[in-house]
Structures are given as C-alpha cells and as structure tokens.
Amino acid sequence: MIRVVVADDQGLVRAGLCSILATQSDIEVVGQAADGDEAVRVVREAGPDVVLLDVRMPGTDGIEAARRLAGSSSRILMLTTFDMDEYVYAAMKAGACGFLLKDAPPESLVEAVRAAARGDALLAPAITRRLVEEFVRRPAPGSAGPEALAPLTPRERDVLTEVARGHSNAEIAGRLFLSEATVKTHVTRMLTKLHLRDRAQAVVLAYESGLVRPGDVR
C-alpha cells in the first residue's frame, strides 16, 4: 500500500486529489495539510511514502517545506502550474523527485504517485525538461564544477548524461546498448558515489557541472 499525504491550501483542489487517489486499491491518503507548516508536521507524524506538495501556500511555502523534509524517507511530488515555472529549479534543489501540473488528468496523478513510490524521478515529460533547461542557465552561487563528477567512470558519466536528458532506464539501455538491469546498476552506483538522493538531484548536478547544457536535450 502506498501511503500519501496531500498538501494544498485550496480545499477543493485538496479534496479532488484525495478523491482520485481514494479510488485506487494500492493507494491510501494518510494525511492532509493546508499550509507548509502543517504539511511538515503531518508528514513527520504519518511517515508517508509520497507527499503531494503545492508549491505556493500561505506561510511556509512548498519549497521551504520540501527543504525541511529533505532528510525524511518520503518522496516529494510538487504540484505546480505553468505560471510558477520559476519555482521548479528551487524545488529540485530542495529534494523534490518530480512535478505534477494541477490540470493533469487523474490517470497522470495516479501514475505519478506510483512512480514516486518506486523511487523514479518524474523528469521525462517535455515540460519538465524545458523548465530544467531554463533555470539552470543561472546556477546558484557555489554551483558544482566538473571536478564534482570525478568519482564516476566514463560509462557512469554516459548514464548520468542520459538521465539529465530526461530518459528512462529503458530508453538509456537502448541508446547505450546496455541491458536495463545494467543501467539500473550504473544509476545506483552513480547516486552513491555522488552522495545524491535521487535522479532529480543528479539532473541538477549534471547541469551545474557542465556535463549537460541548456538545449542539449534530445
């Protein structure tokens, strides 16, 4: 059973998300929150597998809440809209594993929750790739240099490049002529060597180190 907490300051949106998830036999909503502070408290009490976290909430916003929850085992999916694009890069830095547009169809919501619970980062959709490219044009001070990738083998760097381009393990396997199991092993070793939590953080590092540059997505 996938345990989920839903945090959104709009009651109707929150209720709608909970209703959709409640129709799934493998998903259980174990908590709700209307602001960032409440979200942090509920997540720490309930210990969910996945948190749906609205970017913009009163008081403590979703990004600050994500930062506070970075040490937890919960996977964070940010709820966003097109007019909040500027928050996406900050959310990735804060530890979010993916993003979901509020107007996404119900099946996308359900699959996003399942993907997050599996440990996948929701970075493949074209909208997310465009957002990443836009906001890594202006990396924050102290961004990583090429030396940050020194622990990686050449093949692991190849895999990181493909991850940063938004490709799934299956797609990477086809592009690099590897088995999917081998790709998964490379990804695991890459994350361990670079002390990264997930693929989302790997994407940020790949851009900040210059391994992948804006526009280099194909």
N, C-alpha and C positions, 0 to 999 in steps of 0.2 A: 504494500500500500504506500503510495506517495503522499506524504503529509505536506500541506501547503498553508502558508499564511498570505492573506491578501491585504495590502495596504494602499488605500486610495482615499483622498479626502472627500471625493464625491460619492455620496451614499448610493445613488442609483448605479453608478459605474461599479462600485464595490459589490453591490448586490447582484448585478448582472454577471460579473466574473465568477462569484461564488455559485450562482445558479448553474452556469455552464459546467463548472468543474464537478458539481454535485451529481451530474448525470453520468459520470464515469465511475465504473466499478473499482478502478485501481487508484482513484484519487480521493483524498479526504481533506476538506478545509478544516484546519485545527485552530484557526485564529484569524481575527480581522483587526485592522487598525485604521484610524482616520488621520493620523499625522506621523511624522518621523519618530518622535519620542515614543509614542505608543507602539509603533512598529518595532523599535529596538527592544522594548520591554516584552512585547508579546512573543517575538522570535526567541528571545533568551529563555522565556518560560516554557514555550511549546516545543522548541527544538525541531522545527520543520525541516523537511528535505529541500523544499523550494520556497522562496519568498517572491511574490509579485509585488514590486515596489514602485509606486508612482514617483516620477522624477520631481514634480513640483507639488509640495504640500506645505501647509502653514507651519510656522515654527521651524523645526528641523526638517530640511528637505530630504528627498530620497537619496541624493548623493552623499550627504553627511551621514544619513542612516546606514548606507552601504559601507561607508568607512568604519563606522562603529561596529559593524557586524563582520568585518573582514576576517576576524580570527575565528569565526564560528564555522560549523560544518555545513551550514545552509547555503544553497546555491541561489544567487540573486538574479532575478529577471527584472529589468527596468521597464516600466510602462511609459511610453513616450508618444509624442505626436510630431508631425513634420515641423511645427513651429518651435520645437525645443531641440533642434539639432545640435545647438552649441553645447548641450549638456552631455552628449554621448561620449566624447573623449574622456571627460572628467569621470564619468560613471565607470568606464573601462579601467581607468587608473585606480578607482576606488574598489575594484574587485568584482564588478558585475560580470556575469557569464554570458549575458545576451540581452537583447532588446525586443520588445514587442509593441507594435503600434496599437493604439487603443481601438482603432477601427478594423483590426484584423478579424477575420471570420472565426467563429467558435472552434472549428477544427484546428486552426493555427494555434490558438491558445492552448488547447489540449496537447498538441504535439510539442509545443514549446516547453510546457511543464515536464512532459516525459523526457524530452531531450536533455533538459537541465538536470533532471534527476539521474540520468545516465552518466552525467559528467561531461556532456557535449557543450560546446560554446556555440551560440546561435549567431554565427558570423557569415554564413554563406549568402543570405539574401543580398541582392544588389544594393538595396538602400543602405544597409549597414556598411558595406564596403565603401560606398561613396562618402558616408559620414566619417569613417576612419581616415580616408584619404584627405578629406578637407581639414580635419582638426589636428592631424599630425604635421601639417605644414608649419605649425607654430608650436614646436615641442616646448614643454615647460623647462625652466632653468634647471641645469643639472641632469639633463637627459643623457641617456647612455651613449657611449661611443662604441666603435667597432670592437674594442677590447672586451666588451661585455659578453661577446659570443665566443671568446677564445676557448672555453671548455668543450665546445661542440666539435664533433668530427665533420668532415665535408658532407657526408650523407645526412647527418642530423641538421646541418645548415640548409641543405636542399629541402628537407621536410619542413623546417621552420618557414622557409620562403613560401612553400605551397600553403601552409597553414595561414600565413599572413595574407595570402591572396584569397582566402575565404573558401578553400577547398576542403571537402570532407575526406576522411581516411580512404574511402573507396576511390574517390577522384584522384587523390595523391598516388595511390597504388597504381592506377592506370597511367598516370603521367610519368612516374618514375620507374615503371616496370618492376614493381615490387608486389609482394602479397599484402593483403590488407592487414594481416596479423603482424607482418614485419613493420609496416608503417606505424601501427599502434605501439609497438615496442620502441621505435625511434621517438615517437611523440612522448612517451612516458619517460624515457631516458633524458630527452631534451629538457622537459619540465623540471626533472630532478636536478640536472646539472646547473640549470639557470636559477634554481630556487623559485620557481614560478608556481602559482596555484593552479592555473588552468590555461586553456588555449587563448582566452581573451587577453590575459596578461602577456602571453607570448606574442600576440599580434602587436601590442603596444611596443614591446621591446624590439621587435623586428623593424618597425618603422623608426623608432628613436635611434637605433644603432646604425641606420642607413642600409640595412640588408635589403629592405624593400622601400621604395619611394612612392610618393603620391602619383597615381596614374599607372603604376606598374601592377595592374590587376587584370588578369586575362584567364 
